[in-house]
Amino acid sequence: MPNYIDMESGLKRVGGSEALFKKLLGKFVDGNYQDQLEALIAEGKTEEATAMAHTIKGVAANLSLMEVNALALQIEQALKNGTEHASLVPQLREVTDATIVEIQKL
C-alpha cells in the first residue's frame, strides 16, 4: 500500500502539533487543486497549469503527501518540457483522492 501521508515527517514540519497538522491537511482537502489543474489543462492554459502543478507539488511536499508530490512534479516537468502529461493527470486524481480518504480517516 502506498504511503500517502508521511505522518512522522509531517508532524516534524509543524513542531509536533497534531492539531495544526490536521488543520493544514484539511486545507489541502478544501483546496480543490486537482480540479483547478484539470480545468487549466482542458482550457489549454499550459503556463497556468504548470504553475498549478508547481503549487500542488509544494503544498504536498510541505504536508509530506509523498505520492501527490511525486506525481505533481512529473506533471510540472512534462508541462514545462512540452512532453506527454495526459496520462499523468488521472494518476494524480487517483492518488489525490486516495490521499484525501486517508486524511479524512485522521
C-alpha positions in Angstrom: 0.0 0.0 0.0 1.4 3.4 -0.9 2.4 5.8 1.8 0.1 8.7 1.0 0.9 10.7 4.2 4.3 10.5 5.9 2.9 11.4 9.4 6.3 11.4 11.1 7.7 13.9 8.6 4.6 16.0 8.5 4.4 16.3 12.3 8.1 17.3 12.4 7.3 20.1 10.0 4.8 21.6 12.3 6.7 21.1 15.5 4.8 18.0 16.6 1.4 19.7 16.7 -1.1 17.1 15.6 -3.9 19.7 15.7 -2.0 22.1 13.4 -1.1 19.3 11.0 -4.7 18.1 10.7 -5.8 21.7 10.1 -3.3 22.1 7.3 -4.3 18.7 5.8 -7.9 19.9 5.9 -6.9 23.0 3.9 -5.4 20.7 1.3 -8.6 18.8 1.1 -10.6 22.0 0.7 -8.2 23.5 -1.9 -9.6 21.7 -5.0 -6.1 21.8 -6.5 -6.8 18.9 -8.7 -9.9 20.4 -10.2 -8.1 23.6 -10.9 -5.2 21.8 -12.6 -7.6 19.7 -14.8 -9.6 22.8 -15.8 -6.4 24.7 -16.8 -5.1 21.8 -18.9 -8.5 21.4 -20.5 -8.5 25.1 -21.4 -5.0 24.8 -22.9 -3.5 27.2 -20.4 -0.2 25.5 -20.2 1.7 28.2 -18.3 -1.0 28.4 -15.6 -1.3 24.6 -15.4 2.4 24.4 -14.9 2.2 26.9 -12.1 -0.7 25.0 -10.5 1.2 21.7 -10.7 4.1 23.5 -9.0 1.7 24.7 -6.3 0.4 21.2 -5.8 3.9 19.9 -5.6 4.9 22.4 -3.0 1.9 22.0 -0.8 2.2 18.3 -1.0 5.9 18.4 0.0 5.2 20.7 2.9 2.5 18.3 4.1 4.5 15.2 3.5 2.0 13.9 0.9 4.6 11.9 -0.9 2.6 10.3 -3.7 0.9 13.6 -4.6 4.2 15.4 -4.5 5.9 12.9 -6.9 3.1 13.0 -9.5 2.7 16.7 -9.4 6.5 17.0 -10.0 6.2 14.8 -13.0 3.2 16.8 -14.4 5.0 20.1 -13.8 8.1 18.9 -15.6 6.1 17.4 -18.5 4.2 20.7 -19.0 7.4 22.7 -18.8 9.1 20.4 -21.4 6.0 20.1 -23.6 6.1 16.3 -23.2 3.2 13.9 -22.7 1.3 14.6 -19.5 -2.3 13.5 -20.3 -1.7 10.0 -18.7 -0.3 11.5 -15.5 -3.4 13.7 -14.7 -5.7 10.8 -14.0 -3.0 9.2 -11.9 -2.7 12.3 -9.9 -6.5 12.4 -9.5 -6.4 8.8 -8.2 -3.6 9.5 -5.8 -5.1 12.7 -4.6 -8.5 11.1 -4.0 -6.8 8.2 -2.0 -4.8 10.8 0.0 -8.0 12.7 0.8 -9.6 9.4 2.0 -6.6 8.9 4.3 -6.7 12.5 5.6 -10.4 12.1 6.4 -9.6 9.0 8.5 -7.4 11.0 10.8 
